[in-house]
Amino acid sequence: MMNKEIYLAGGCFWGLEAYFSRIPGVLSTSVGYANGPNPEVSYEEVCHGSGHAEAVQVRYSSSEISLEILLKQFFKIIDPFSINRQGNDRGIQYRTGIYYTDTADAEVARRVISAVENAHHRKVAVELAPLKNYCPAEEYHQQYLDKNPGGYCHISFDSLSELNQEPARDRAGSATPYTKPSDSELKARLTEMQYRVTQLNATEPPFSGKYWNSNERGLYVDIATGEPLFLSEHKFDSPCGWASFAKPVQPTSVLELEDLSFGMRRTEVRSRVGNSHLGHVFPDGPRELGGQRYCINSAALRFIPYDKLDEEGYAEFKACFGNND
């Protein structure tokens, strides 16, 4: 796996960072100030016209997602023809830009830009340049919308559902029909807590979740897509206050990504098809169960009792339970 990075400027960096953090294959994101005259700068100086652009550092696995796809998504959420303005924000710090550290990435960016210009029959105002400098923004700006779910965001997340994700696979390796609904559909269908957890990376309070101490026999699926995630057979009691599992129902059911938010180094767990934030995995589980603890928000899950698996369309998973009927 080859890890790469690209720096993107597209108006207020809060929404841009939140958007790219939700794309499968993106390993981590941070916000900062790019390509200004000085390598060090403060937010106050940027707001007073220092010449820097509010930008997002996107680190990604090139074996999981290409730069071309990332840039195509970028152009879906910005106005590429606006100069020093995105949404309600105006000023040189809100200009659009693509800043690269690998010269080979410039040609990829040029191809994507050319396609946009040809489609609209006009030149874009997006700056394409090598990264000259990048000063990380103050800590309160990092993962801002995760910390403040109701915070200002000029970006729509609807286009995330348009990503061509690999379909989920059943135990026989066949494609299954799980797909992620649009952001507007999710907002209409999920509760506020379910949406905040799965789409905005929030965490429900400990001991508050519906399943944290449940021992009922059955299957836990992604609340957003219905994709099978965990079995009650792998669930164990934990004093942490969240539902705890020794492993997912299939290794390919979840994605495990590096999470550097809140000044910590953790491993985030997301669903593969829906890209829902589920929780984190820690190496402090019961040794006899493999030593892993998948610490999962109940708000990210829907529980299907064992005796309802046939009715709900999950009959094949009955074979995963011991002492089958």
Secondary structure, 3 states (H helix, E strand, C coil): CCEEEEEEEECCHHHHHHHHHCCCCEEEEEEEEECCCCCCCCHHHHHCCCCCEEEEEEEEECCCCCHHHHHHHHHHHCCCCCCCEECCEECHHHCEEEEECCCHHHHHHHHHHHHHHHHHCCCCCCEEEECCCEEECCHHHCCHHHHCCCCCCCCCCHHHHHCCCCCCECCCCCECCCCCCCHHHHHHHCCHHHHHHHHHCCCCCCCCCCCCCCCCCEEEEECCCCCEEEEHHHECCCCCCCEEECCCCCHHHEEEEEECHHHCCEEEEEECCCCCEEEEEECCCCHHHCCCEEEECHHHEEEEEHHHHHHHCCHHHHHHCCCCC
